[in-house]
Amino acid sequence: NSKEFGTLLISNNFKGEGLDKIQNKINEFDLPLFYWLANPYINLNFKKALDLRHIDIRIQMYIKSIAKFNVGNQSGVNDTIANYSPTYTVPRASSSENNNCPLGTDIIKSQYYL
């Protein structure tokens, strides 16, 4: 469908972990992405639809809720929207652990951890 799109969020907490997993998910859906990148020089290849950086957060949340999918690193925005649209997340490991356990070991059942 030509009206389908996804969203990409790379927050300021992103340290580069799981970049290949994010790229794989982008490639799997192959849709234009509304995006918010804390670092515009992140090495990801995707079809750009609209930069969300200067869009009101309420509008961003609405866009994410109707997206075909959401992908990015673990952040409150993606955690919040996971019940409304498929959300694929690279979790942040806690600072005392070096594993794929989400920060604080909280797991959101409707979120897919990459």
C-alpha positions in Angstrom: 0.0 0.0 0.0 1.5 3.3 -1.0 0.1 5.1 2.1 1.9 2.8 4.5 4.8 4.1 6.5 6.9 3.3 9.6 8.7 5.4 12.2 12.3 5.3 13.3 13.5 6.8 16.6 17.1 6.9 17.7 17.3 8.7 21.0 20.2 10.5 22.6 20.8 7.4 24.8 21.7 5.3 21.8 25.3 4.1 21.9 25.4 2.2 18.6 24.3 -1.2 20.1 22.1 -3.2 17.7 22.4 -0.9 14.7 22.5 -3.9 12.4 19.2 -5.2 13.9 17.5 -1.8 13.4 18.7 -1.8 9.7 17.5 -5.3 9.2 14.0 -4.4 10.4 14.0 -1.3 8.2 14.9 -3.4 5.2 12.3 -6.0 6.1 9.4 -3.5 5.8 11.0 -1.3 3.1 8.6 1.6 3.7 9.1 5.4 4.0 9.9 6.4 7.6 9.0 9.3 9.7 12.1 9.7 11.8 13.6 11.3 14.9 17.4 11.0 15.1 19.4 12.5 18.0 22.5 12.2 15.9 21.8 12.9 12.2 25.0 11.1 11.2 23.8 7.6 12.3 24.7 5.2 9.6 21.3 3.9 8.6 19.8 3.6 5.1 16.1 4.3 4.9 13.5 6.1 2.8 12.9 9.5 4.4 9.3 10.7 4.8 9.5 13.4 7.4 11.9 14.5 10.1 9.9 14.6 13.4 12.4 16.5 15.4 10.5 19.8 15.4 7.0 18.3 15.5 4.9 18.5 18.6 5.2 15.3 20.7 1.4 14.7 20.6 1.5 14.7 16.8 4.5 12.4 16.9 2.6 9.9 19.1 -0.4 10.0 16.8 1.9 9.3 13.8 3.5 6.4 15.7 0.1 5.0 16.7 -1.0 4.6 13.0 2.4 3.5 11.6 2.8 0.0 10.1 5.7 -0.4 12.5 8.0 1.5 14.8 11.7 0.7 15.3 14.6 2.1 17.3 16.4 2.0 20.5 14.6 1.7 23.9 12.9 5.0 24.8 9.8 6.1 26.6 8.2 7.2 23.4 8.4 3.8 21.8 7.5 2.1 25.1 4.3 4.2 25.3 3.2 3.4 21.7 3.8 -0.3 21.7 0.2 -1.3 22.4 -1.0 0.6 19.4 1.4 -0.3 16.6 4.0 -3.1 16.3 7.2 -1.7 17.9 10.6 -3.3 17.5 13.2 -2.2 20.1 16.9 -2.6 20.7 16.9 -2.7 24.5 19.4 -0.8 26.6 21.2 -3.0 29.1 21.6 -1.7 32.6 24.9 -0.1 33.4 25.8 -3.0 35.8 25.1 -5.7 33.2 26.2 -6.3 29.7 23.3 -8.3 28.3 20.2 -7.8 26.3 18.0 -7.3 29.4 16.0 -4.1 29.1 17.0 -1.2 31.4 15.6 -1.9 34.8 14.5 -5.4 33.6 11.0 -4.0 32.7 9.6 -5.9 29.8 6.6 -4.6 27.8 4.7 -7.6 26.5 3.4 -5.8 23.4 7.0 -4.7 22.3 9.3 -6.9 20.2 12.8 -6.8 21.5 15.5 -7.2 18.8 
